[in-house]
């Protein structure tokens, strides 16, 4: 009964603190929505559709064949004959048909506006290279008499495509590792800011303990003869529940909320047991860190600075703010010391690598080891702080 009463007291204090609730729920939700939207054009499962100008100086058969071959490579894109907009342009010279068999060969020229992003540039270069190679192959086959020049352009394009296409077998060998480079904006943003929000539970944990000690509440509770285990559990259980609620709520926003904003929905492959184990592992790691910071800090201000600073540092090096796939090798190795990185890798193993419970077990083991070590240190320091409150409330 005492444990239930103390746990209820902690929960009521938290519910009456709008700033803590904003940090735990509103802040990660806003980050999730903003970052998923901001990165949606750069981290997506399919390449972006393009609008570009194809300038043909001659309306000959070779130029038209090149146009159709390029359109086949950019099936979802628009090839405009002209435009006053600032679009990417492919310029095909007048001598295009006469120089197809030259070696070395000078192909069409490309021009890009400043706002044309890197991914779109790479896609356009690749499409132009393939279309040009197919056009040159057709010119060689016609010059050798292999292809009848009387065939329709569509038939010749089909023939050339058959001669230039190969079946490539792909196999997924690993379901774990750094998968951030393969994740889309939703698969990266939802788990990243979910983890970030869960770790911020250390702020109300540490701040609440300082307020209880400074107000004398902790001393009065100790005078009632409460055991230390009861006190510790009463402070851990509400925040464990808050963490699990954060986990479920932010995943639900990813699954059901993001599509309402026109963003890709989050799919949750894998077993429910894997997500359950991951949620418990993260929650235990965050609460153990919160217990340690509560015992270390000597004032509410120190708790705020320590909790906020450590969280931001762990997020900065752990692939939360910047994906590990774009980090230099040294920074990517440094990220391995952050528990947020372990949690994010486990999430991506499930969401992107379609991993199983066994695949995320090593990451969860790291988080549980982190929880054990930091929890033991926090419990030791917490015990000393509580015992000293029998003599003074302002140590």
C-alpha positions in Angstrom: 0.0 0.0 0.0 2.8 2.4 0.8 4.5 1.7 -2.5 1.2 2.3 -4.3 0.6 5.6 -2.4 4.1 6.9 -3.1 3.9 5.9 -6.8 0.5 7.6 -7.1 2.1 10.7 -5.5 4.9 10.8 -8.0 2.4 10.4 -10.9 0.2 13.2 -9.6 3.2 15.5 -9.3 4.3 14.8 -12.8 0.8 15.3 -14.2 0.6 18.7 -12.5 3.8 19.8 -14.1 3.0 21.1 -17.6 6.6 21.8 -18.4 7.6 18.2 -17.8 4.7 16.9 -19.8 5.7 19.3 -22.7 9.3 18.0 -22.6 8.2 14.4 -22.6 5.4 14.5 -25.1 5.0 17.7 -27.0 8.7 18.3 -27.8 9.4 14.9 -29.3 6.2 14.9 -31.2 7.0 18.3 -32.8 10.5 17.2 -33.6 9.2 14.0 -35.2 6.7 15.9 -37.4 9.1 18.7 -38.4 12.0 16.5 -39.2 10.0 13.8 -41.0 8.6 16.6 -43.2 11.9 18.4 -43.7 13.7 15.3 -44.8 10.9 13.7 -46.8 12.3 14.9 -50.2 15.9 13.7 -49.5 15.2 10.4 -47.7 12.6 8.5 -49.6 12.2 5.0 -50.9 11.9 6.0 -54.6 13.8 8.6 -56.5 12.1 12.0 -57.0 10.2 12.8 -60.2 11.9 15.3 -62.4 10.8 18.2 -64.6 13.4 19.1 -67.2 13.9 20.6 -70.6 15.2 18.4 -73.5 16.6 20.7 -76.2 16.8 18.9 -79.5 18.6 21.0 -82.1 17.6 18.5 -84.9 14.4 16.6 -85.3 16.1 13.6 -86.8 15.6 9.9 -86.0 18.6 9.6 -83.7 17.5 12.6 -81.6 14.0 11.3 -81.2 15.2 7.8 -80.3 17.4 9.4 -77.6 14.3 11.3 -76.3 12.3 8.1 -76.1 15.2 6.2 -74.4 15.6 9.0 -71.9 11.8 9.1 -71.2 11.9 5.3 -70.6 14.6 5.8 -68.0 12.6 8.7 -66.4 9.2 7.2 -66.7 7.6 9.3 -63.9 9.2 12.6 -65.1 8.3 15.3 -67.6 10.5 16.1 -70.6 9.6 19.5 -71.9 10.7 20.9 -75.3 11.1 24.4 -73.7 10.3 26.3 -70.6 10.9 29.7 -69.0 11.2 28.1 -65.6 14.6 27.4 -64.0 14.7 23.7 -64.8 17.5 21.3 -65.5 18.3 21.2 -69.2 19.7 18.5 -71.6 21.1 20.0 -74.7 21.4 17.7 -77.7 23.7 19.4 -80.4 23.0 19.5 -84.2 25.8 17.1 -84.9 24.4 14.4 -82.5 23.4 11.9 -85.2 26.6 12.3 -87.2 28.9 11.8 -84.2 27.3 8.8 -82.5 30.0 6.4 -83.7 32.9 8.7 -82.9 35.5 7.7 -80.4 36.0 9.5 -78.0 32.4 10.6 -78.2 31.0 14.0 -77.1 27.5 13.5 -75.7 24.7 16.0 -74.8 25.5 18.8 -72.3 23.7 19.2 -69.0 22.9 22.3 -67.0 21.4 22.5 -63.6 19.7 25.3 -61.7 21.2 26.0 -58.2 18.1 24.5 -56.4 18.4 21.2 -58.2 19.4 18.7 -55.4 22.2 16.3 -55.5 20.1 13.1 -55.7 18.1 14.5 -58.7 21.4 15.4 -60.4 22.8 11.9 -60.0 19.5 10.4 -61.3 19.5 12.6 -64.4 23.2 11.9 -65.2 22.6 8.2 -64.9 19.5 8.3 -67.1 21.3 10.4 -69.8 24.2 8.0 -69.8 22.0 5.0 -70.3 19.9 6.6 -73.0 23.0 7.8 -74.8 24.6 4.3 -74.6 21.4 2.8 -76.0 21.3 5.4 -78.9 25.0 4.7 -79.7 24.4 0.9 -79.6 21.5 1.3 -82.1 23.7 3.4 -84.4 26.3 0.7 -84.3 23.8 -2.1 -84.9 22.3 -0.2 -87.9 25.7 0.5 -89.3 26.6 -3.2 -89.1 23.3 -4.2 -90.7 22.1 -6.2 -87.7 19.0 -4.0 -87.2 16.6 -3.2 -90.0 16.3 0.5 -90.4 12.7 0.0 -91.5 11.7 -1.1 -88.0 9.5 1.3 -86.0 11.3 3.4 -83.4 9.4 1.6 -80.6 10.5 -1.8 -81.9 14.1 -0.6 -82.2 14.0 0.8 -78.6 12.6 -2.6 -77.3 15.4 -4.4 -79.1 18.1 -2.2 -77.7 16.6 -2.4 -74.2 16.7 -6.2 -74.4 20.4 -6.1 -75.4 21.3 -3.8 -72.6 19.3 -5.2 -69.7 20.6 -7.8 -67.4 19.0 -9.6 -64.5 20.8 -8.9 -61.3 20.1 -11.1 -58.3 20.0 -9.3 -54.9 20.2 -11.0 -51.5 19.8 -9.5 -48.1 22.7 -10.9 -46.1 22.6 -8.8 -42.9 19.6 -7.5 -41.0 21.7 -5.4 -38.6 24.4 -2.8 -38.7 24.3 0.8 -39.8 21.0 1.0 -41.7 20.4 4.7 -41.5 21.5 5.2 -45.1 18.7 3.0 -46.3 16.0 4.4 -44.1 13.4 6.9 -45.4 12.5 10.0 -43.5 9.8 8.3 -41.5 11.8 5.3 -40.6 14.6 7.5 -39.3 12.7 10.4 -37.7 10.1 8.4 -35.7 12.6 6.2 -33.8 15.2 8.9 -33.5 13.0 11.5 -31.8 11.1 8.8 -29.9 14.4 7.8 -28.3 15.4 11.4 -27.7 12.1 12.1 -26.0 12.3 9.0 -23.8 15.7 9.9 -22.5 14.4 13.3 -21.4 12.6 11.6 -18.6 15.8 12.2 -16.6 14.8 15.9 -16.2 11.6 15.5 -14.2 13.2 12.5 -12.3 16.2 14.5 -11.2 14.3 17.8 -10.6 11.6 16.1 -8.5 14.2 14.5 -6.2 15.9 17.8 -5.7 12.6 19.5 -4.8 11.7 16.8 -2.3 15.1 17.0 -0.6 15.1 20.8 -0.4 11.5 21.1 0.8 12.0 18.5 3.5 9.6 16.0 2.0 12.2 13.3 1.7 13.2 13.7 5.4 9.5 13.3 6.5 9.2 10.2 4.3 12.3 8.7 5.9 10.9 9.5 9.4 8.0 7.2 8.5 10.4 4.3 8.4 10.0 3.7 4.7 12.6 1.3 3.2 15.0 2.6 0.5 13.7 0.0 -1.9 10.2 1.4 -1.6 11.4 4.9 -2.1 13.4 4.0 -5.2 10.6 1.9 -6.8 8.1 4.7 -6.1 10.3 7.0 -8.2 11.1 4.5 -11.0 7.7 3.0 -11.7 5.9 6.1 -12.8 8.6 7.1 -15.2 8.9 3.6 -16.6 5.2 3.8 -17.3 5.7 7.3 -18.9 8.4 5.9 -21.1 6.3 3.0 -22.3 3.4 5.5 -23.0 5.8 7.7 -25.0 6.9 4.6 -27.0 3.4 3.6 -27.9 2.1 7.1 -28.6 5.0 8.2 -30.9 4.8 4.9 -32.8 1.1 5.5 -33.3 1.8 9.0 -34.6 4.2 7.5 -37.1 1.7 4.9 -38.2 -1.5 6.9 -38.2 -0.6 10.6 -37.9 2.1 11.1 -40.6 -0.2 10.0 -43.5 -2.6 12.7 -42.6 0.2 15.2 -43.4 1.0 13.6 -46.7 4.1 11.8 -45.4 4.8 8.0 -45.7 3.3 6.0 -42.9 5.5 4.0 -40.6 5.2 0.3 -41.1 6.1 -2.0 -38.2 7.5 -5.3 -39.5 8.6 -8.0 -37.1 7.0 -9.4 -33.9 5.3 -7.4 -31.2 7.7 -9.2 -28.7 10.7 -7.5 -30.3 9.2 -4.0 -29.9 8.2 -4.9 -26.4 11.7 -5.9 -25.4 13.1 -2.8 -27.1 10.7 -0.5 -25.2 11.5 -2.1 -21.9 15.3 -1.9 -22.5 15.2 1.8 -23.5 12.9 2.6 -20.5 15.2 0.9 -18.0 18.3 2.6 -19.5 16.7 6.1 -19.3 15.3 5.6 -15.8 18.7 4.3 -14.5 20.4 7.4 -16.0 17.7 9.5 -14.3 18.3 7.9 -11.0 22.1 8.5 -11.2 21.6 12.2 -12.2 19.1 12.7 -9.4 21.6 11.4 -6.9 24.5 13.4 -8.4 22.8 16.8 -8.8 22.9 19.2 -5.8 20.1 21.5 -7.0 17.3 21.7 -9.5 19.5 23.9 -11.7 22.3 21.3 -11.7 19.8 18.6 -12.5 18.5 20.7 -15.5 21.9 21.4 -16.8 23.2 17.9 -16.3 20.2 16.1 -17.7 19.7 18.5 -20.7 23.4 18.6 -21.6 24.0 14.9 -21.4 20.9 14.1 -23.5 21.9 16.6 -26.2 25.5 15.2 -26.3 24.3 11.6 -26.5 21.9 12.6 -29.3 24.5 14.5 -31.2 27.0 11.7 -31.3 24.5 8.9 -31.4 23.0 9.5 -34.8 19.8 11.1 -33.6 20.4 14.6 -34.9 22.7 13.6 -37.8 22.4 10.1 -39.4 25.5 7.9 -38.9 25.5 7.2 -42.6 26.7 10.8 -43.3 29.2 10.9 -40.4 33.0 10.5 -41.0 34.3 7.1 -40.0 35.8 8.5 -36.7 32.5 10.1 -35.7 30.6 6.9 -36.6 32.9 4.9 -34.3 32.4 7.5 -31.5 28.6 7.0 -31.9 29.0 3.5 -30.6 29.4 4.8 -27.0 26.0 6.4 -27.0 23.1 4.3 -25.7 20.8 6.3 -28.0 22.9 4.9 -30.9 22.3 1.3 -29.7 18.5 2.0 -29.4 18.4 3.5 -32.9 20.3 0.7 -34.4 17.9 -1.8 -32.9 14.9 0.2 -34.2 16.4 0.4 -37.7 17.2 -3.3 -37.6 13.4 -4.0 -37.2 12.1 -1.2 -39.4 14.6 -1.3 -42.3 16.4 -4.6 -42.0 13.2 -6.6 -41.2 15.1 -8.1 -38.3 13.8 -10.4 -35.6 14.0 -10.6 -31.9 17.3 -12.4 -32.1 18.7 -9.6 -34.3 18.0 -6.8 -31.8 19.0 -8.9 -28.8 22.7 -7.6 -28.8 21.5 -4.0 -28.8 19.0 -4.7 -26.0 21.7 -6.5 -24.0 23.9 -3.3 -24.2 21.0 -1.2 -23.0 20.2 -3.5 -20.2 23.9 -3.6 -19.2 23.9 0.2 -19.3 20.8 0.2 -17.1 22.4 -2.3 -14.6 25.7 -0.3 -14.2 24.2 3.1 -14.1 21.3 1.9 -12.0 23.6 0.4 -9.4 25.7 3.5 -9.3 22.6 5.7 -9.0 21.2 3.4 -6.2 24.4 3.6 -4.3 24.5 7.4 -4.5 20.8 7.7 -3.9 21.1 5.6 -0.7 23.9 8.0 0.6 21.8 11.1 -0.2 18.7 9.7 1.4 20.6 8.7 4.6 22.1 12.1 4.9 18.7 13.8 4.7 18.1 12.5 8.2 20.4 15.2 9.4 20.0 18.0 7.0 17.8 18.8 4.0 20.3 21.1 2.3 23.5 19.1 2.1 
